[in-house]
Amino acid sequence: MAGFEWVGTNGTAGGSSTYQTGSEDCWVEIHGSDNLTWNQFNAHKVGWIISGSFALAATIISGLHIASHLKHYTVPRQQRHIVRIILMIPIYGIISFLSYRFYREAPYYTAVRNCYEAFAIASFYMLLLQYIGDSSTEQKRSMLDKRGLKWTFPLNCFVMNPAGRRTFILLKWGILQYVAISPIATLVTIITHARGVYCPNSMHPKYAHIWIEVVDFISVTVAMYALVSLYRVVKENIMDNKPLIKFVAIKAIVFVIFWEGFVISWLGSNNIHVIKETKYWSKDNVVDGLTALVICIEMVLFAALFIKAFSIAPYKRPEGTHRTPMRRAFMDSLNFGDFFLEIWYLLKWLASPLTGKKPVEPDTEKGRFGRMDINGAAHYNISKRIDSAKAEELGEALPLTQLTYDNYPSPVAVHNTERLHDTGPAYPPRHY
């Protein structure tokens, strides 16, 4: 039995158990009940198996990849961002499967997925900065030789000074504004969809969907412009970190999903009619389901690419040395307080012409246990005294008890330059 009914705010059509989004004004065509046997709904349930299997495979692969970084959590300043980036894979895979399985609630899941995209892009930006220096002072110093570099197209008629405070802050704000706007857009999407005024497959200006899409498009465009601009500045200085494959991996997952969603939606538009409705799915249900199914499959490929791009090899600790508990390392990577401190600092900087006060840059490492792993090599066995030749690289030869967390290199740097010794007491951990 087919008919047209209005979708109520409770997500049902005229009290029926069916709910399928549809035409321009959010009227829906009801194709029957969800209470179907396996034979009647065979194609959809096969899709469950396919999307679920690929999502599970991607989650397992990425989970093992994340676990390897947590096991060798030697440079938290870098690895917390790497873990956040890798988390894109299971989050995208699981959410896409849920979007396929519970297609009526797909807009909610898609909104959450888009929200995490902002944090992943920002994490990659911060990772690039960490490659060139631990502090903003070091980062600016490493970019001094890039003064006079032209801005990225279409602003390439102007030159930039990436080491200048204003340019440095504006680039960072270009990224972090996406982190600030995306959760707000997600919340507005959830509220408006629950109230029946979102209409995910409509571009009519009377519904919230078109306006949220416009804001999100502008925000992500600015963020990607800032990311590309920073990459052009630092890529030559961080060639040992293989930035190109990392950049390609991040950019690919964002742009592939965006453009394939656009193409599939276009094929299902009223002017094309390539994608048609079925007995149990409306045309818009097919578009959403097909998009989710493709993403689930792609996540396995991206999981393999991420293993290559964000290799664990540079961070492996020597055998027999103490390691940070994986649970604590994971909690550190999920602590997004550094982003919010940066956003608050940038807001105060933007307001400084009005307030007359110049804000102090935040210490995003304050209170993090990871600091002692980075700057102090807290759990590593080192000698009581550093010989004079090696002391030149550290600044001065100091007794073990006088070594500070600022003049001793990271565990990875120590390991790579063979400064570790097998004897001597462990450096006393720093407490907060």
Backbone torsions as a table, in degrees:
resi	resn	phi	psi	omega
1	MET	NA	127.1	-178.6
2	ALA	-118.4	149.8	177.6
3	GLY	-171.8	171.8	-179.6
4	PHE	-111.1	129.5	179.5
5	GLU	-140.5	156.5	178.5
6	TRP	-83.2	140.8	178.3
7	VAL	-81.8	118.2	179.9
8	GLY	-76.6	171.0	-177.9
9	THR	-68.5	-16.4	178.3
10	ASN	-87.4	5.7	175.8
11	GLY	82.4	14.1	177.7
12	THR	-122.5	160.1	-178.2
13	ALA	-105.2	106.4	177.0
14	GLY	54.8	35.2	178.9
15	GLY	83.8	-5.7	179.1
16	SER	-76.3	160.3	178.2
17	SER	-80.7	-5.3	-178.8
18	THR	-93.3	149.5	179.2
19	TYR	-156.7	111.1	-179.7
20	GLN	-137.9	124.7	-178.0
21	THR	-71.0	155.2	-174.7
22	GLY	-151.0	-116.2	-161.8
23	SER	-75.6	-174.4	-170.7
24	GLU	-54.4	-39.6	-175.9
25	ASP	-98.7	20.7	177.5
26	CYS	66.2	24.7	167.2
27	TRP	-82.3	149.7	-175.2
28	VAL	-126.5	149.3	176.0
29	GLU	-101.6	123.9	-177.8
30	ILE	-90.0	125.7	-176.4
31	HIS	-106.3	2.7	179.6
32	GLY	135.5	-160.6	-174.2
33	SER	-102.0	158.2	173.4
34	ASP	-78.0	-13.6	-177.2
35	ASN	-79.1	72.3	-175.4
36	LEU	-115.6	151.8	178.3
37	THR	-78.2	171.4	178.9
38	TRP	-58.3	-44.2	-178.0
39	ASN	-65.0	-37.7	-179.0
40	GLN	-70.0	-32.9	-174.2
41	PHE	-116.4	32.4	-170.7
42	ASN	-59.4	-47.0	-176.1
43	ALA	-59.7	-41.9	-178.5
44	HIS	-67.5	-40.9	-179.0
45	LYS	-71.2	-31.0	172.3
46	VAL	-63.6	-38.6	175.9
47	GLY	-61.6	-36.7	175.5
48	TRP	-57.0	-48.3	-176.2
49	ILE	-63.4	-45.2	-177.9
50	ILE	-65.2	-52.7	-177.3
51	SER	-64.7	-40.1	179.3
52	GLY	-65.3	-39.8	-179.1
53	SER	-65.6	-45.7	179.8
54	PHE	-68.2	-39.0	178.1
55	ALA	-63.4	-40.5	178.6
56	LEU	-65.5	-43.2	179.7
57	ALA	-62.3	-44.3	179.5
58	ALA	-63.6	-38.8	179.9
59	THR	-66.4	-41.9	179.2
60	ILE	-65.0	-46.8	-179.5
61	ILE	-60.1	-47.6	-179.1
62	SER	-69.4	-34.6	177.6
63	GLY	-61.7	-43.3	177.0
64	LEU	-65.6	-37.9	178.1
65	HIS	-63.6	-45.2	178.1
66	ILE	-63.2	-42.8	-179.3
67	ALA	-60.0	-35.8	179.5
68	SER	-66.6	-36.5	176.8
69	HIS	-70.6	-37.5	179.4
70	LEU	-68.8	-33.4	178.3
71	LYS	-68.6	-35.3	179.3
72	HIS	-113.8	57.3	-175.6
73	TYR	-84.6	70.4	-172.3
74	THR	-93.9	-23.5	179.9
75	VAL	-129.9	76.9	-175.8
76	PRO	-56.8	-32.5	179.7
77	ARG	-56.6	-34.0	179.3
78	GLN	-95.2	-45.2	-169.7
79	GLN	-72.4	-25.7	176.1
80	ARG	-63.5	-35.1	177.5
81	HIS	-73.1	-36.3	177.9
82	ILE	-63.6	-44.0	178.8
83	VAL	-61.7	-42.0	178.8
84	ARG	-62.0	-38.5	179.3
85	ILE	-68.0	-46.1	-179.1
86	ILE	-62.6	-31.0	179.2
87	LEU	-60.7	-16.8	175.4
88	MET	-54.8	-40.5	-173.3
89	ILE	-62.8	-58.5	179.4
90	PRO	-64.2	-35.7	179.4
91	ILE	-64.1	-46.5	179.3
92	TYR	-65.0	-42.2	-178.5
93	GLY	-65.3	-47.9	-178.5
94	ILE	-65.9	-44.2	-179.2
95	ILE	-65.2	-38.7	178.8
96	SER	-66.3	-38.7	175.9
97	PHE	-63.0	-44.4	178.5
98	LEU	-63.7	-35.5	177.6
99	SER	-64.6	-34.3	178.0
100	TYR	-75.8	-45.4	-176.7
101	ARG	-68.2	-46.2	-179.5
102	PHE	-111.0	68.0	-170.7
103	TYR	-62.7	-23.2	178.8
104	ARG	-67.3	-30.4	-178.8
105	GLU	-99.6	14.0	-176.6
106	ALA	-54.0	-40.8	179.6
107	PRO	-58.3	-34.0	178.7
108	TYR	-65.6	-47.1	-177.8
109	TYR	-66.1	-41.5	179.9
110	THR	-62.2	-38.4	179.2
111	ALA	-62.6	-40.7	178.6
112	VAL	-66.8	-40.9	178.5
113	ARG	-61.1	-46.2	179.4
114	ASN	-63.2	-32.9	178.8
115	CYS	-64.5	-44.8	-178.4
116	TYR	-69.1	-26.7	177.2
117	GLU	-55.3	-39.5	-179.9
118	ALA	-62.0	-42.4	-179.1
119	PHE	-69.2	-34.4	179.4
120	ALA	-68.9	-43.1	178.5
121	ILE	-63.7	-43.1	178.5
122	ALA	-64.0	-36.6	178.9
123	SER	-64.0	-38.4	178.2
124	PHE	-67.4	-38.2	176.9
125	TYR	-60.7	-47.6	179.6
126	MET	-65.2	-32.9	177.7
127	LEU	-64.0	-42.8	177.7
128	LEU	-60.1	-41.0	178.3
129	LEU	-65.2	-39.6	180.0
130	GLN	-66.2	-29.0	177.8
131	TYR	-64.5	-29.6	-176.8
132	ILE	-99.5	-8.0	177.6
133	GLY	169.6	148.8	-179.3
134	ASP	-73.9	-35.8	-177.4
135	SER	-112.7	164.1	179.1
136	SER	-64.0	-31.5	177.5
137	THR	-63.2	-46.3	177.6
138	GLU	-64.5	-39.5	-179.0
139	GLN	-63.9	-44.0	178.6
140	LYS	-66.3	-38.8	-179.7
141	ARG	-61.8	-38.5	-178.6
142	SER	-71.5	-14.6	-179.2
143	MET	-103.6	7.6	-178.5
144	LEU	-59.7	-35.5	-177.2
145	ASP	-78.3	1.3	-179.2
146	LYS	-100.1	5.9	178.1
147	ARG	-63.1	136.2	-177.3
148	GLY	96.2	-7.0	176.6
149	LEU	-66.8	139.2	-179.3
150	LYS	-75.3	147.7	175.7
151	TRP	-64.9	160.5	177.6
152	THR	-67.6	146.5	175.9
153	PHE	-51.9	137.6	12.0
154	PRO	-95.9	11.9	-179.8
155	LEU	-99.2	25.1	-174.3
156	ASN	-75.0	2.1	173.5
157	CYS	-84.1	-5.6	178.4
158	PHE	-112.9	152.3	176.6
159	VAL	-102.5	156.6	-176.7
160	MET	-124.1	158.8	172.7
161	ASN	-124.4	85.4	-174.2
162	PRO	-61.5	-22.3	178.8
163	ALA	-82.1	-12.4	177.9
164	GLY	-70.8	145.7	-175.3
165	ARG	-60.1	-42.6	-176.4
166	ARG	-64.8	-48.0	-179.9
167	THR	-63.9	-42.4	-179.8
168	PHE	-58.6	-44.6	-178.2
169	ILE	-72.6	-39.4	-179.4
170	LEU	-64.8	-39.6	177.0
171	LEU	-63.4	-43.4	179.6
172	LYS	-66.0	-37.8	177.7
173	TRP	-66.5	-33.3	177.0
174	GLY	-57.8	-34.0	177.1
175	ILE	-80.7	-49.7	-171.3
176	LEU	-72.9	-19.9	174.5
177	GLN	-63.4	-30.8	177.2
178	TYR	-68.1	-37.6	176.8
179	VAL	-65.1	-34.3	-179.9
180	ALA	-77.8	-39.6	-174.9
181	ILE	-78.9	-37.5	-173.6
182	SER	-59.7	-46.2	177.2
183	PRO	-62.5	-34.9	177.4
184	ILE	-65.4	-44.1	178.5
185	ALA	-63.0	-37.8	177.9
186	THR	-63.9	-44.7	179.6
187	LEU	-63.7	-42.5	178.5
188	VAL	-64.2	-39.4	177.7
189	THR	-60.2	-46.8	-178.7
190	ILE	-62.3	-44.2	-177.9
191	ILE	-67.1	-48.0	-177.2
192	THR	-68.2	-34.7	177.9
193	HIS	-69.2	-38.8	178.3
194	ALA	-64.6	-29.9	-179.6
195	ARG	-92.3	2.0	174.9
196	GLY	78.7	19.2	-179.0
197	VAL	-119.4	14.3	178.7
198	TYR	-88.4	-52.2	176.8
199	CYS	55.2	75.9	-169.8
200	PRO	-61.7	-23.8	-178.1
201	ASN	-105.9	18.5	179.2
202	SER	-116.4	141.2	174.9
203	MET	-106.3	15.0	-179.8
204	HIS	-70.4	133.9	-176.8
205	PRO	-66.5	-10.6	178.6
206	LYS	-77.9	-10.4	179.8
207	TYR	-109.8	158.6	-173.2
208	ALA	-73.4	-23.9	-172.5
209	HIS	-55.8	-49.7	-175.6
210	ILE	-62.4	-38.7	-177.1
211	TRP	-72.8	-38.1	177.0
212	ILE	-66.7	-38.8	178.3
213	GLU	-63.3	-40.7	179.9
214	VAL	-63.8	-47.3	179.5
215	VAL	-61.9	-44.7	-179.2
216	ASP	-64.3	-39.7	-179.4
217	PHE	-64.2	-44.9	179.1
218	ILE	-63.7	-43.5	-177.9
219	SER	-63.9	-45.9	-178.5
220	VAL	-71.1	-30.9	177.3
221	THR	-65.1	-44.6	177.5
222	VAL	-62.4	-42.1	-179.2
223	ALA	-63.7	-44.9	-179.8
224	MET	-67.7	-33.3	176.7
225	TYR	-63.8	-44.0	178.2
226	ALA	-63.8	-39.6	-179.8
227	LEU	-65.2	-45.9	179.4
228	VAL	-63.2	-40.0	-179.5
229	SER	-62.8	-45.1	178.7
230	LEU	-65.5	-41.0	-179.4
231	TYR	-59.4	-42.4	179.2
232	ARG	-62.5	-33.1	-178.6
233	VAL	-73.4	-43.6	-168.7
234	VAL	-100.5	-9.9	-169.7
235	LYS	-58.0	-36.7	-178.4
236	GLU	-72.4	-26.4	-178.5
237	ASN	-82.7	-13.6	-174.6
238	ILE	-125.6	31.4	-177.9
239	MET	-59.6	-30.3	178.6
240	ASP	-65.3	-21.3	179.5
241	ASN	-90.7	5.2	178.8
242	LYS	50.2	62.5	-174.9
243	PRO	-71.3	-26.3	-174.3
244	LEU	-63.0	-48.2	-178.1
245	ILE	-66.8	-32.4	176.2
246	LYS	-66.8	-44.6	-179.7
247	PHE	-63.2	-43.9	179.3
248	VAL	-62.8	-41.4	-179.0
249	ALA	-61.8	-46.0	-179.3
250	ILE	-67.2	-47.7	-176.9
251	LYS	-65.3	-37.1	-178.5
252	ALA	-64.5	-45.6	-176.0
253	ILE	-66.1	-31.1	179.2
254	VAL	-76.1	-49.7	-173.7
255	PHE	-76.5	-35.6	179.0
256	VAL	-62.2	-46.7	-179.2
257	ILE	-65.0	-40.4	-179.8
258	PHE	-63.7	-50.2	-174.1
259	TRP	-74.0	-34.2	177.3
260	GLU	-68.9	-35.0	174.7
261	GLY	-63.9	-39.5	178.3
262	PHE	-64.7	-44.6	-178.0
263	VAL	-66.5	-44.2	179.8
264	ILE	-63.9	-39.5	176.7
265	SER	-64.7	-38.4	178.7
266	TRP	-65.4	-39.8	178.4
267	LEU	-66.5	-23.1	178.4
268	GLY	-97.6	5.1	-178.9
269	SER	-70.7	164.3	-176.5
270	ASN	-66.7	-21.6	-177.8
271	ASN	-87.5	-17.9	-174.4
272	ILE	-102.2	-51.2	177.3
273	HIS	64.8	25.8	175.7
274	VAL	-73.0	-44.2	176.0
275	ILE	-93.3	124.4	-176.2
276	LYS	-118.0	161.3	177.5
277	GLU	-71.2	158.5	176.3
278	THR	-114.9	-174.9	-178.4
279	LYS	-63.9	-34.1	-174.3
280	TYR	-114.4	-9.8	179.8
281	TRP	-122.6	137.7	171.5
282	SER	-75.5	169.5	-179.5
283	LYS	-60.5	-40.4	-179.5
284	ASP	-68.8	-33.5	174.7
285	ASN	-62.7	-40.4	179.3
286	VAL	-64.4	-42.2	179.0
287	VAL	-61.1	-48.6	-179.5
288	ASP	-64.4	-42.9	-179.0
289	GLY	-66.3	-41.8	179.8
290	LEU	-65.4	-41.3	177.7
291	THR	-60.5	-46.3	-179.5
292	ALA	-64.0	-41.0	-179.4
293	LEU	-62.8	-44.5	-180.0
294	VAL	-63.5	-41.0	-179.7
295	ILE	-63.5	-41.5	178.7
296	CYS	-58.0	-42.9	179.6
297	ILE	-67.2	-42.4	-177.6
298	GLU	-65.8	-30.0	-176.9
299	MET	-62.3	-29.7	176.2
300	VAL	-65.0	-42.4	178.9
301	LEU	-65.3	-43.1	179.3
302	PHE	-67.3	-33.5	177.7
303	ALA	-61.5	-41.7	177.9
304	ALA	-66.8	-40.0	179.1
305	LEU	-64.5	-39.5	-179.1
306	PHE	-65.5	-32.4	177.2
307	ILE	-61.4	-39.5	178.0
308	LYS	-73.6	-42.7	-174.8
309	ALA	-70.6	-41.6	-176.1
310	PHE	-114.7	63.2	-174.9
311	SER	-64.8	149.6	177.4
312	ILE	-83.8	-14.7	-172.2
313	ALA	-52.2	-45.6	-177.5
314	PRO	-68.1	-12.9	-173.0
315	TYR	-108.7	0.1	-176.5
316	LYS	-64.9	133.5	-179.4
317	ARG	-90.5	155.3	178.2
318	PRO	-61.6	147.4	178.4
319	GLU	-61.5	140.6	176.4
320	GLY	87.9	-5.6	179.3
321	THR	-89.7	154.4	-177.8
322	HIS	-68.4	143.6	178.7
323	ARG	-123.5	154.0	176.2
324	THR	-68.5	135.3	177.5
325	PRO	-55.6	137.3	-175.4
326	MET	-61.7	-34.9	179.9
327	ARG	-64.3	-43.0	178.9
328	ARG	-66.8	-38.1	178.4
329	ALA	-64.0	-40.5	179.9
330	PHE	-67.0	-41.1	178.0
331	MET	-64.5	-35.2	177.3
332	ASP	-64.8	-41.6	-179.3
333	SER	-69.2	-27.0	179.4
334	LEU	-87.7	-1.6	177.9
335	ASN	-84.8	100.1	-177.1
336	PHE	-89.3	19.0	179.7
337	GLY	-59.6	-29.5	179.3
338	ASP	-62.6	-37.3	177.8
339	PHE	-64.2	-44.6	-175.9
340	PHE	-71.0	-32.0	173.6
341	LEU	-64.4	-41.5	178.4
342	GLU	-65.3	-42.0	179.3
343	ILE	-62.7	-42.9	179.6
344	TRP	-63.7	-40.5	177.6
345	TYR	-63.1	-43.8	-178.9
346	LEU	-66.1	-36.5	176.5
347	LEU	-63.5	-41.3	178.7
348	LYS	-68.1	-34.3	177.1
349	TRP	-65.7	-42.2	178.3
350	LEU	-64.8	-31.0	-178.9
351	ALA	-87.9	-5.7	-175.2
352	SER	-60.5	-33.9	176.0
353	PRO	-61.2	-27.4	179.5
354	LEU	-86.9	-38.9	-176.9
355	THR	-85.2	-22.7	-177.4
356	GLY	75.7	10.0	-179.1
357	LYS	-115.7	129.0	176.2
358	LYS	-88.9	120.9	-176.8
359	PRO	-71.4	152.6	176.1
360	VAL	-89.7	133.9	-179.3
361	GLU	-60.8	137.0	-175.7
362	PRO	-73.3	150.5	171.9
363	ASP	-93.7	93.9	-175.7
364	THR	-72.4	-8.2	178.2
365	GLU	-94.7	-8.2	-176.1
366	LYS	-61.1	128.4	177.9
367	GLY	84.7	-4.2	179.3
368	ARG	-89.2	131.7	178.7
369	PHE	-64.0	-25.7	-175.2
370	GLY	-62.7	-20.9	-177.9
371	ARG	-58.9	-39.7	-177.2
372	MET	-68.9	-26.8	176.5
373	ASP	-73.5	-35.6	-176.5
374	ILE	-75.8	-59.7	-169.6
375	ASN	-90.0	-22.1	-173.8
376	GLY	-108.3	-12.6	-173.2
377	ALA	49.9	48.9	-164.6
378	ALA	-58.5	-35.8	-173.0
379	HIS	-101.2	9.7	-177.1
380	TYR	-95.1	149.3	176.6
381	ASN	-84.5	119.5	179.9
382	ILE	-132.5	160.4	-177.7
383	SER	-73.9	161.5	-177.9
384	LYS	-68.8	-27.7	-176.9
385	ARG	-139.0	143.4	-178.8
386	ILE	-98.4	132.7	-178.3
387	ASP	-66.7	161.5	-170.4
388	SER	-64.4	-34.2	-179.6
389	ALA	-63.5	-43.9	179.5
390	LYS	-76.1	-24.4	-178.4
391	ALA	-64.6	-28.8	179.8
392	GLU	-60.0	-35.7	179.9
393	GLU	-74.2	-27.1	-178.6
394	LEU	-92.3	-12.9	178.8
395	GLY	116.2	-50.2	178.6
396	GLU	-166.2	157.6	178.3
397	ALA	-85.1	116.2	-178.7
398	LEU	-123.3	149.3	172.5
399	PRO	-60.4	157.2	-178.3
400	LEU	-54.7	-40.7	-176.5
401	THR	-69.9	-15.9	-179.4
402	GLN	-102.0	-8.0	179.0
403	LEU	-62.4	136.4	178.7
404	THR	-105.4	168.1	-179.3
405	TYR	-77.6	-6.3	-179.8
406	ASP	-98.3	-21.8	-177.7
407	ASN	-107.1	9.0	175.9
408	TYR	-113.7	136.2	-174.5
409	PRO	-72.0	170.1	179.0
410	SER	-70.5	159.8	178.6
411	PRO	-55.6	-39.0	-179.0
412	VAL	-67.6	-42.2	178.4
413	ALA	-63.1	-40.8	178.4
414	VAL	-61.3	-46.4	-177.6
415	HIS	-65.3	-43.7	-175.6
416	ASN	-68.2	-28.2	-178.9
417	THR	-101.9	10.9	175.6
418	GLU	57.7	44.0	177.6
419	ARG	-95.9	-4.3	179.7
420	LEU	-76.0	144.0	174.9
421	HIS	-118.4	152.7	-177.7
422	ASP	-85.4	-9.0	-177.0
423	THR	-118.4	167.4	176.8
424	GLY	102.8	155.3	-178.7
425	PRO	-71.7	156.6	178.4
426	ALA	-71.9	146.9	177.5
427	TYR	-66.9	130.8	-176.5
428	PRO	-62.7	130.3	-178.1
429	PRO	-66.6	148.9	178.0
430	ARG	-91.3	136.0	-177.5
431	HIS	-109.5	147.7	-180.0
432	TYR	-119.1	NA	NA
